[in-house]
Amino acid sequence: MTLQTMKNEQVTIKDIAKLLGISTSTVSRALRGMPDVNPDTKQAVHELAEQLNYQPNLVALSLVKKRTKTIGVIIPSFTTYFYSKAICGIQEVALDAGYHIMVCQTNEDYKTEIKNIDILLSSRVDGFIASITRETENYDHYTQLIQRGIPLVLFNRICDLEVPKVVVDDYGGAYKATKHLIDIGCTKIAHIAGPDHLYLCRNRLRGFLDAMKDHKMKIYENLVVYSDFSIESGMQCGRELLQKSVKPDAVFAVCDTAAYGAMHVFKSKGLQIPADIAIVGYTNEPLSELTEPSLTTISQPIFKIGKTAAEMFIQMMNEGKEYIPETRILSTELIIRNSTRK
């Protein structure tokens, strides 16, 4: 086999050793820069490796080191702005630390979430950074990871497990959003909530209710309706609210996408936003600034959420059993736009 032919093949340490007439162990030590290798031999090995475009066998290395330097990332959806932005933050930190990421989406399906974990484990990832689906109420598959000593960090959508977590101040953000609606004179404020088994949804509902109570506002229980985060469910919630005996003059939505759906329904029924009904979302997606009217919303530091999750994962890997799980809570900001400017 000629050198040119070998360039087009998967070159191994054995090939380099055969061409140089030395042992494979010498080639291995030379490539790792070990001091017990003759400098001339070391130079010859590196030059030939470069000439043949040699790439180390990462699978073989992982079997030796018991690490692949790969993080499995599980998200509900690739198409959701929040998760695509968070992945960018995760990847930036991972690459700086010499890690790669493998990303799987659950498409908001509990069974797919379990399958994704199995797929990533078979690919020998070192651990996981995950955000649970809106369907997930049983966490046995994550508990099993913890019991096996496999690192796990949860972000955004979390559950009650003793693992590192990264969230935003969902309660505080919801409180700010609701107080803003009260400050502009709204009195019949509705809330489009999310799945009530998710922590973030419960905290946003709690922030809404406490803001109403603290400001002596009447809470209309039938003006709390539930979505699944989608535009379609936001539309359904919008239709449901307009059928209530008490018509809302404002809405705080659990997320921007639910707000978009409700806005579409309100406008299709001839309501003026915000003159007839004001609305606030949550996330600050790029589209929120481009809707008509532009959407007042709660901004989350999404890129920082991803970065923080990855930093916690790397710290976990480095400290091993000495690592103590913690929950990082990042702050939010109210972005006032035309959907609440009366």
VOFI-634672 format. One record per residue (C-alpha): residue number from 1; chain; y, z, x. Coordinates in Angstrom, 2 decimals, always signed. Example, Ala and Ser with C-alpha at 12.3 -4.5 7.8 and 13.67 -1.06 7.14 Angstrom:
% residues 2
[1,"A",[-4.50,+7.80,+12.30]]
[2,"A",[-1.06,+7.14,+13.67]]
% end
This chain:
% residues 342
[1,"A",[+0.00,+0.00,+0.00]]
[2,"A",[+3.39,-1.02,+1.45]]
[3,"A",[+6.52,+1.16,+1.49]]
[4,"A",[+8.16,-1.20,-1.00]]
[5,"A",[+5.21,-0.85,-3.38]]
[6,"A",[+5.26,+2.93,-3.03]]
[7,"A",[+8.96,+3.02,-4.00]]
[8,"A",[+7.95,+1.82,-7.43]]
[9,"A",[+5.16,+4.40,-7.79]]
[10,"A",[+5.24,+8.18,-8.33]]
[11,"A",[+5.21,+9.29,-4.70]]
[12,"A",[+3.44,+12.56,-3.91]]
[13,"A",[+3.42,+14.98,-0.98]]
[14,"A",[-0.03,+13.60,-0.10]]
[15,"A",[+1.45,+10.09,+0.31]]
[16,"A",[+4.13,+11.34,+2.69]]
[17,"A",[+1.58,+13.38,+4.66]]
[18,"A",[-0.75,+10.38,+5.01]]
[19,"A",[+2.01,+8.08,+6.24]]
[20,"A",[+3.21,+10.60,+8.83]]
[21,"A",[-0.28,+11.77,+9.84]]
[22,"A",[+0.41,+15.44,+9.10]]
[23,"A",[-0.92,+17.97,+6.61]]
[24,"A",[+0.34,+18.28,+3.04]]
[25,"A",[+1.22,+21.94,+3.68]]
[26,"A",[+3.50,+20.87,+6.57]]
[27,"A",[+5.23,+18.34,+4.30]]
[28,"A",[+5.65,+20.98,+1.60]]
[29,"A",[+7.15,+23.49,+4.04]]
[30,"A",[+9.43,+20.83,+5.51]]
[31,"A",[+10.78,+19.84,+2.09]]
[32,"A",[+11.45,+23.51,+1.32]]
[33,"A",[+13.32,+23.92,+4.61]]
[34,"A",[+10.94,+26.50,+6.06]]
[35,"A",[+11.86,+27.57,+9.64]]
[36,"A",[+8.30,+27.32,+10.97]]
[37,"A",[+8.38,+23.47,+10.90]]
[38,"A",[+9.32,+21.48,+14.00]]
[39,"A",[+12.89,+20.11,+13.52]]
[40,"A",[+11.82,+16.55,+14.40]]
[41,"A",[+8.94,+16.72,+11.89]]
[42,"A",[+11.27,+18.14,+9.26]]
[43,"A",[+13.75,+15.30,+9.79]]
[44,"A",[+10.97,+12.67,+9.62]]
[45,"A",[+9.67,+14.15,+6.34]]
[46,"A",[+13.12,+14.19,+4.71]]
[47,"A",[+13.95,+10.66,+5.85]]
[48,"A",[+10.66,+9.25,+4.52]]
[49,"A",[+10.99,+11.22,+1.26]]
[50,"A",[+14.44,+9.73,+0.74]]
[51,"A",[+13.24,+6.25,+1.63]]
[52,"A",[+10.41,+6.48,-0.90]]
[53,"A",[+12.62,+8.06,-3.63]]
[54,"A",[+10.34,+11.10,-3.69]]
[55,"A",[+10.89,+13.46,-6.64]]
[56,"A",[+9.20,+16.88,-6.76]]
[57,"A",[+6.59,+17.41,-9.46]]
[58,"A",[+8.41,+19.86,-11.73]]
[59,"A",[+5.29,+20.68,-13.73]]
[60,"A",[+3.38,+21.60,-10.57]]
[61,"A",[+6.31,+23.66,-9.31]]
[62,"A",[+6.53,+25.48,-12.61]]
[63,"A",[+2.85,+26.43,-12.39]]
[64,"A",[+3.48,+27.92,-8.96]]
[65,"A",[+6.76,+29.67,-9.79]]
[66,"A",[+5.85,+30.42,-13.42]]
[67,"A",[+9.26,+29.05,-14.41]]
[68,"A",[+10.37,+25.59,-15.48]]
[69,"A",[+14.12,+26.34,-15.48]]
[70,"A",[+14.15,+24.91,-19.00]]
[71,"A",[+15.62,+26.56,-22.09]]
[72,"A",[+14.36,+25.71,-25.56]]
[73,"A",[+17.25,+25.46,-28.02]]
[74,"A",[+16.55,+25.55,-31.77]]
[75,"A",[+19.31,+24.63,-34.22]]
[76,"A",[+19.38,+23.92,-37.96]]
[77,"A",[+20.98,+20.46,-37.66]]
[78,"A",[+22.19,+17.96,-35.06]]
[79,"A",[+24.72,+16.52,-37.52]]
[80,"A",[+26.54,+19.81,-38.14]]
[81,"A",[+29.68,+19.99,-36.02]]
[82,"A",[+29.19,+23.68,-35.23]]
[83,"A",[+25.80,+23.14,-33.58]]
[84,"A",[+26.68,+19.98,-31.68]]
[85,"A",[+29.67,+21.80,-30.21]]
[86,"A",[+27.64,+24.94,-29.44]]
[87,"A",[+25.05,+22.84,-27.59]]
[88,"A",[+27.81,+21.58,-25.28]]
[89,"A",[+28.63,+25.18,-24.37]]
[90,"A",[+24.98,+26.05,-23.82]]
[91,"A",[+24.41,+23.00,-21.62]]
[92,"A",[+27.47,+23.63,-19.44]]
[93,"A",[+26.28,+27.10,-18.47]]
[94,"A",[+22.63,+26.04,-18.17]]
[95,"A",[+23.38,+23.17,-15.78]]
[96,"A",[+25.62,+25.36,-13.62]]
[97,"A",[+22.73,+27.82,-13.32]]
[98,"A",[+20.21,+25.10,-12.47]]
[99,"A",[+18.58,+25.02,-15.90]]
[100,"A",[+17.91,+22.18,-18.33]]
[101,"A",[+17.78,+22.40,-22.10]]
[102,"A",[+15.37,+20.94,-24.64]]
[103,"A",[+16.83,+20.87,-28.15]]
[104,"A",[+14.93,+20.78,-31.45]]
[105,"A",[+16.39,+20.76,-34.94]]
[106,"A",[+14.75,+22.45,-37.91]]
[107,"A",[+16.62,+20.47,-40.57]]
[108,"A",[+16.96,+23.84,-42.35]]
[109,"A",[+13.18,+24.02,-42.83]]
[110,"A",[+11.30,+27.28,-42.09]]
[111,"A",[+7.96,+25.59,-41.32]]
[112,"A",[+9.65,+23.14,-38.96]]
[113,"A",[+11.25,+26.10,-37.17]]
[114,"A",[+7.79,+27.51,-36.45]]
[115,"A",[+6.52,+24.09,-35.31]]
[116,"A",[+9.52,+23.66,-33.01]]
[117,"A",[+8.71,+26.94,-31.27]]
[118,"A",[+5.10,+25.79,-30.70]]
[119,"A",[+6.26,+22.40,-29.38]]
[120,"A",[+8.72,+23.97,-26.95]]
[121,"A",[+6.19,+26.54,-25.78]]
[122,"A",[+3.73,+23.72,-25.04]]
[123,"A",[+6.47,+22.16,-22.93]]
[124,"A",[+6.56,+25.41,-20.94]]
[125,"A",[+10.17,+26.41,-21.64]]
[126,"A",[+11.19,+29.71,-20.06]]
[127,"A",[+12.60,+31.03,-23.33]]
[128,"A",[+14.71,+30.29,-26.38]]
[129,"A",[+18.25,+30.20,-27.71]]
[130,"A",[+18.04,+29.86,-31.48]]
[131,"A",[+19.93,+29.87,-34.76]]
[132,"A",[+17.68,+30.46,-37.76]]
[133,"A",[+17.39,+28.21,-40.81]]
[134,"A",[+18.92,+29.02,-44.17]]
[135,"A",[+15.34,+29.37,-45.49]]
[136,"A",[+14.10,+31.84,-42.89]]
[137,"A",[+13.38,+35.31,-44.27]]
[138,"A",[+10.21,+36.06,-42.32]]
[139,"A",[+10.74,+36.50,-38.57]]
[140,"A",[+7.14,+36.97,-37.38]]
[141,"A",[+7.31,+33.85,-35.19]]
[142,"A",[+10.26,+35.34,-33.29]]
[143,"A",[+8.65,+38.79,-33.15]]
[144,"A",[+5.63,+37.21,-31.45]]
[145,"A",[+7.89,+35.76,-28.75]]
[146,"A",[+9.36,+39.20,-28.10]]
[147,"A",[+5.90,+40.78,-27.93]]
[148,"A",[+4.85,+38.16,-25.36]]
[149,"A",[+7.90,+38.92,-23.23]]
[150,"A",[+9.45,+35.48,-23.80]]
[151,"A",[+13.26,+35.64,-23.59]]
[152,"A",[+15.07,+35.00,-26.89]]
[153,"A",[+18.79,+34.88,-27.67]]
[154,"A",[+20.02,+34.39,-31.25]]
[155,"A",[+23.41,+32.95,-32.11]]
[156,"A",[+25.50,+32.41,-35.25]]
[157,"A",[+22.66,+32.92,-37.73]]
[158,"A",[+20.85,+36.01,-36.59]]
[159,"A",[+18.34,+38.55,-37.91]]
[160,"A",[+17.50,+42.20,-37.35]]
[161,"A",[+15.52,+41.91,-34.10]]
[162,"A",[+16.08,+43.75,-30.81]]
[163,"A",[+17.27,+40.70,-28.87]]
[164,"A",[+20.63,+39.54,-27.46]]
[165,"A",[+22.88,+38.02,-30.14]]
[166,"A",[+26.16,+36.12,-30.26]]
[167,"A",[+28.19,+36.01,-33.46]]
[168,"A",[+31.80,+35.90,-34.57]]
[169,"A",[+33.59,+38.58,-36.53]]
[170,"A",[+32.49,+37.14,-39.87]]
[171,"A",[+33.72,+40.16,-41.78]]
[172,"A",[+37.16,+40.05,-40.15]]
[173,"A",[+37.50,+36.31,-40.63]]
[174,"A",[+36.66,+36.56,-44.31]]
[175,"A",[+39.08,+39.46,-44.74]]
[176,"A",[+41.89,+37.42,-43.14]]
[177,"A",[+41.13,+34.39,-45.32]]
[178,"A",[+41.15,+36.45,-48.52]]
[179,"A",[+44.28,+38.39,-47.58]]
[180,"A",[+46.06,+35.09,-46.96]]
[181,"A",[+45.24,+33.94,-50.51]]
[182,"A",[+46.50,+37.27,-51.86]]
[183,"A",[+49.70,+36.99,-49.78]]
[184,"A",[+50.56,+33.59,-51.30]]
[185,"A",[+50.30,+35.05,-54.79]]
[186,"A",[+46.77,+34.18,-55.94]]
[187,"A",[+45.22,+36.69,-58.34]]
[188,"A",[+41.96,+35.14,-59.60]]
[189,"A",[+40.19,+34.46,-56.32]]
[190,"A",[+36.67,+33.03,-56.24]]
[191,"A",[+34.21,+33.07,-53.37]]
[192,"A",[+31.70,+30.34,-52.64]]
[193,"A",[+29.14,+32.36,-50.72]]
[194,"A",[+26.11,+31.27,-48.68]]
[195,"A",[+22.43,+32.32,-48.80]]
[196,"A",[+22.60,+36.08,-49.27]]
[197,"A",[+19.74,+36.90,-46.85]]
[198,"A",[+21.78,+35.60,-43.89]]
[199,"A",[+23.87,+38.19,-42.05]]
[200,"A",[+26.89,+35.94,-41.66]]
[201,"A",[+27.01,+35.23,-45.40]]
[202,"A",[+26.68,+38.89,-46.29]]
[203,"A",[+29.44,+39.81,-43.84]]
[204,"A",[+31.76,+37.11,-45.19]]
[205,"A",[+31.11,+38.28,-48.75]]
[206,"A",[+31.76,+41.86,-47.69]]
[207,"A",[+35.03,+40.86,-46.01]]
[208,"A",[+36.11,+39.05,-49.18]]
[209,"A",[+35.29,+42.02,-51.43]]
[210,"A",[+36.93,+44.61,-49.17]]
[211,"A",[+40.13,+42.57,-48.89]]
[212,"A",[+40.27,+42.35,-52.68]]
[213,"A",[+39.65,+46.11,-53.07]]
[214,"A",[+42.11,+47.14,-50.36]]
[215,"A",[+44.87,+45.12,-52.04]]
[216,"A",[+44.06,+46.41,-55.53]]
[217,"A",[+43.01,+42.96,-56.76]]
[218,"A",[+40.69,+42.50,-59.73]]
[219,"A",[+37.28,+41.25,-58.64]]
[220,"A",[+35.70,+38.81,-61.10]]
[221,"A",[+31.98,+39.06,-60.39]]
[222,"A",[+31.28,+35.75,-62.12]]
[223,"A",[+33.66,+34.07,-59.64]]
[224,"A",[+31.20,+34.69,-56.79]]
[225,"A",[+28.85,+31.68,-56.65]]
[226,"A",[+26.26,+30.68,-54.05]]
[227,"A",[+25.90,+27.53,-51.94]]
[228,"A",[+23.50,+26.37,-49.23]]
[229,"A",[+26.37,+25.31,-46.89]]
[230,"A",[+26.16,+21.63,-47.87]]
[231,"A",[+28.89,+19.44,-49.41]]
[232,"A",[+26.62,+18.80,-52.38]]
[233,"A",[+26.19,+22.50,-53.09]]
[234,"A",[+29.95,+22.96,-52.65]]
[235,"A",[+30.44,+20.35,-55.37]]
[236,"A",[+27.99,+22.15,-57.64]]
[237,"A",[+29.81,+25.45,-57.03]]
[238,"A",[+33.13,+23.77,-57.78]]
[239,"A",[+31.80,+22.49,-61.12]]
[240,"A",[+30.35,+25.92,-61.89]]
[241,"A",[+33.66,+27.68,-61.21]]
[242,"A",[+35.58,+25.33,-63.51]]
[243,"A",[+33.19,+26.21,-66.35]]
[244,"A",[+33.88,+29.95,-66.11]]
[245,"A",[+35.82,+31.71,-68.86]]
[246,"A",[+38.24,+32.94,-66.19]]
[247,"A",[+39.44,+29.95,-64.16]]
[248,"A",[+40.14,+30.72,-60.49]]
[249,"A",[+43.50,+29.99,-58.91]]
[250,"A",[+42.03,+30.19,-55.40]]
[251,"A",[+38.71,+29.83,-53.58]]
[252,"A",[+37.48,+31.21,-50.28]]
[253,"A",[+34.43,+29.19,-49.16]]
[254,"A",[+31.76,+30.40,-46.75]]
[255,"A",[+32.11,+27.20,-44.69]]
[256,"A",[+34.23,+24.06,-44.49]]
[257,"A",[+31.52,+21.78,-45.86]]
[258,"A",[+31.20,+23.82,-49.06]]
[259,"A",[+35.01,+23.75,-49.30]]
[260,"A",[+35.03,+19.94,-48.99]]
[261,"A",[+32.62,+19.65,-51.92]]
[262,"A",[+34.64,+22.01,-54.11]]
[263,"A",[+37.90,+20.21,-53.24]]
[264,"A",[+36.39,+16.88,-54.28]]
[265,"A",[+35.43,+18.29,-57.68]]
[266,"A",[+38.81,+19.98,-58.23]]
[267,"A",[+40.71,+16.77,-57.45]]
[268,"A",[+38.37,+14.67,-59.61]]
[269,"A",[+39.24,+16.97,-62.54]]
[270,"A",[+42.96,+16.42,-62.01]]
[271,"A",[+43.75,+19.75,-60.36]]
[272,"A",[+46.46,+19.83,-57.72]]
[273,"A",[+45.64,+21.60,-54.46]]
[274,"A",[+47.20,+24.08,-53.81]]
[275,"A",[+49.55,+24.11,-56.84]]
[276,"A",[+46.72,+24.67,-59.33]]
[277,"A",[+44.09,+26.06,-57.02]]
[278,"A",[+44.32,+27.02,-53.34]]
[279,"A",[+41.30,+26.88,-51.02]]
[280,"A",[+40.29,+28.26,-47.63]]
[281,"A",[+37.23,+27.24,-45.60]]
[282,"A",[+35.47,+28.68,-42.55]]
[283,"A",[+34.62,+26.99,-39.22]]
[284,"A",[+37.60,+24.68,-38.52]]
[285,"A",[+35.64,+21.45,-38.25]]
[286,"A",[+37.64,+18.40,-37.08]]
[287,"A",[+37.48,+16.95,-40.60]]
[288,"A",[+39.26,+20.01,-42.02]]
[289,"A",[+42.51,+18.75,-40.52]]
[290,"A",[+41.98,+15.25,-41.93]]
[291,"A",[+41.14,+16.09,-45.55]]
[292,"A",[+43.78,+15.55,-48.22]]
[293,"A",[+45.28,+18.07,-48.37]]
[294,"A",[+44.39,+19.44,-44.94]]
[295,"A",[+42.18,+22.52,-45.21]]
[296,"A",[+43.26,+26.04,-44.33]]
[297,"A",[+40.31,+27.56,-42.51]]
[298,"A",[+39.01,+30.21,-40.15]]
[299,"A",[+38.59,+28.90,-36.62]]
[300,"A",[+35.55,+29.98,-34.60]]
[301,"A",[+35.32,+29.67,-30.79]]
[302,"A",[+32.22,+27.47,-31.09]]
[303,"A",[+32.04,+26.24,-27.49]]
[304,"A",[+32.42,+29.83,-26.27]]
[305,"A",[+29.63,+30.95,-28.62]]
[306,"A",[+27.27,+28.46,-26.96]]
[307,"A",[+28.42,+29.45,-23.47]]
[308,"A",[+28.01,+33.14,-24.20]]
[309,"A",[+24.50,+32.64,-25.58]]
[310,"A",[+23.48,+30.73,-22.43]]
[311,"A",[+25.09,+33.32,-20.14]]
[312,"A",[+23.14,+36.08,-21.88]]
[313,"A",[+19.92,+34.05,-21.51]]
[314,"A",[+20.48,+33.55,-17.76]]
[315,"A",[+21.28,+37.25,-17.36]]
[316,"A",[+18.08,+38.08,-19.22]]
[317,"A",[+16.06,+35.84,-16.90]]
[318,"A",[+17.64,+37.36,-13.80]]
[319,"A",[+17.33,+41.01,-14.83]]
[320,"A",[+13.91,+40.81,-16.49]]
[321,"A",[+12.74,+44.12,-17.94]]
[322,"A",[+15.95,+45.81,-16.81]]
[323,"A",[+18.01,+43.78,-19.27]]
[324,"A",[+19.33,+45.72,-22.28]]
[325,"A",[+19.92,+43.56,-25.40]]
[326,"A",[+23.44,+43.58,-26.84]]
[327,"A",[+25.36,+41.83,-29.58]]
[328,"A",[+28.55,+40.00,-28.59]]
[329,"A",[+31.10,+39.61,-31.39]]
[330,"A",[+33.79,+36.98,-30.80]]
[331,"A",[+37.11,+36.90,-32.65]]
[332,"A",[+38.30,+34.31,-35.18]]
[333,"A",[+41.70,+32.86,-36.11]]
[334,"A",[+43.27,+31.86,-39.42]]
[335,"A",[+44.52,+28.26,-39.32]]
[336,"A",[+47.01,+27.69,-42.17]]
[337,"A",[+47.24,+24.14,-43.51]]
[338,"A",[+48.30,+22.39,-46.70]]
[339,"A",[+45.48,+23.56,-48.97]]
[340,"A",[+47.25,+26.94,-49.26]]
[341,"A",[+50.91,+26.01,-48.71]]
[342,"A",[+52.35,+26.50,-52.20]]
% end
